[in-house]
Amino acid sequence: MGQYKEMMISIQEMFDDGMIPEQIASMYGFSVEEVYEILYAMNDMDKDYDPGDMDGDAETALASAGWGTDEDFGGYGVDLDF
């Protein structure tokens, strides 16, 4: 992980632990506005990942892995008698 990302995570953790942005800014030599920008950016990154977006079914997982879908293999109720 890069140094900038590590610093952003550290700032977020300090804020989560109760430090106020003014204290954090003083520690890093930033302006308070810069600290708020970092906190806002970290909050935006958290919003990008939503595990609820994944439906979790096997068909979707296999299709994503390149194993195709039922349409590719003649599925959906077609009974093949061999």
C-alpha positions in Angstrom: 0.0 0.0 0.0 1.3 3.5 -0.8 2.3 6.0 1.8 -0.5 8.4 0.9 -3.1 5.7 1.3 -1.6 4.6 4.6 -1.7 8.3 5.8 -5.4 8.6 4.7 -6.3 5.4 6.7 -4.4 6.7 9.7 -6.2 10.0 9.6 -9.6 8.2 9.3 -8.7 6.0 12.3 -7.7 9.0 14.4 -11.0 10.7 13.5 -12.9 7.6 14.3 -11.1 7.3 17.7 -12.4 10.8 18.6 -9.7 13.2 17.5 -11.0 16.4 16.0 -9.8 17.6 12.6 -8.0 20.5 14.1 -5.8 18.1 16.1 -5.1 15.9 13.1 -4.3 18.9 10.9 -1.8 20.1 13.5 -0.1 16.6 13.7 0.4 16.4 9.9 0.9 20.1 9.2 -2.2 20.3 7.0 -5.0 22.8 7.0 -8.3 21.8 8.6 -9.9 21.9 5.1 -7.3 19.3 3.8 -8.2 17.0 6.7 -11.9 17.3 5.8 -11.1 16.6 2.2 -9.2 13.4 3.2 -12.1 12.3 5.5 -14.6 13.0 2.7 -12.5 11.0 0.2 -12.2 8.1 2.6 -16.0 8.2 3.1 -16.6 8.2 -0.6 -14.3 5.1 -1.0 -16.4 3.2 1.5 -19.5 3.9 -0.5 -18.1 2.4 -3.7 -18.1 -1.1 -2.3 -21.6 -2.5 -1.6 -21.7 -6.2 -0.9 -25.5 -6.0 -1.4 -24.8 -5.5 -5.1 -23.8 -9.1 -5.5 -26.6 -11.5 -5.8 -24.5 -14.5 -4.7 -26.0 -17.1 -6.9 -23.9 -19.9 -8.5 -25.0 -19.0 -12.1 -23.8 -15.5 -11.8 -20.5 -16.6 -10.3 -19.9 -19.1 -13.0 -20.8 -16.7 -15.7 -18.4 -14.1 -14.3 -15.7 -16.8 -14.1 -16.1 -17.4 -17.9 -18.0 -20.7 -17.5 -21.0 -19.4 -19.5 -24.7 -19.3 -18.7 -27.6 -21.6 -19.1 -28.3 -20.1 -22.5 -24.9 -21.2 -23.7 -25.5 -24.8 -22.7 -29.2 -25.3 -23.6 -30.6 -24.9 -20.2 -33.9 -23.5 -19.0 -36.1 -26.6 -18.9 -34.8 -28.2 -22.0 -34.6 -31.9 -21.2 -32.1 -33.7 -23.4 -32.5 -37.4 -23.5 -29.3 -39.2 -24.2 
